[in-house]
Amino acid sequence: MALNASRNDLASGAIFIAFGAYFALEALRYDFGTPFRMGPGFMPVVLGGMLIALGIAVAAKGLGKPDKEAAPPWPLRGIVLVLGTILFFAATIRGLGFIPVVLIAAFATALSSSRNTWLSALVISVGLCVLCLLVFVVGLGMIVPLIGPWLRF
């Protein structure tokens, strides 16, 4: 028996429900309190419950409404580049330093979209690097080496 439902809506609803349930259950470890004297677990439980309700609504909307077109193929290039740059950033921020890591990570992430050219990815990465320097180093005073020990000769 085929399910007459939108797979996209069902998958989105399931993801919302899973995240909401995870955060609500994790927040139950904290003191809940009362609505007038909220504990640290109150808001995460309430927001997790709201996320579960949203997931149920999204999934219910998809029932009885099949997808009009076939699902597009998974964008493996984007998935690999975005996840790879996150791992690259975490592994090399102390060794390479802030500027090279942000430049490389932003460049690779910009190339994850097939709509970006090499030149647009370069412009995006330089602009993002300048913005990150202004926000994190200048604005917030984050102490991080701009050029790491791996690049000092």
ABEGO torsion letter per residue (X at the ends): XBBBBBAAAAAAAAAAAAAAAAAAAAAAABBAEBAABBBAAAAAAAAAAAAAAAAAAAAAAABGBBBABBBBBBBAAAAAAAAAAAAAAAAAAAAAEAAAAAAAAAAAAAAABAABBAAAAAAAAAAAAAAAAAAAAAAAGBBBBABBAAABX
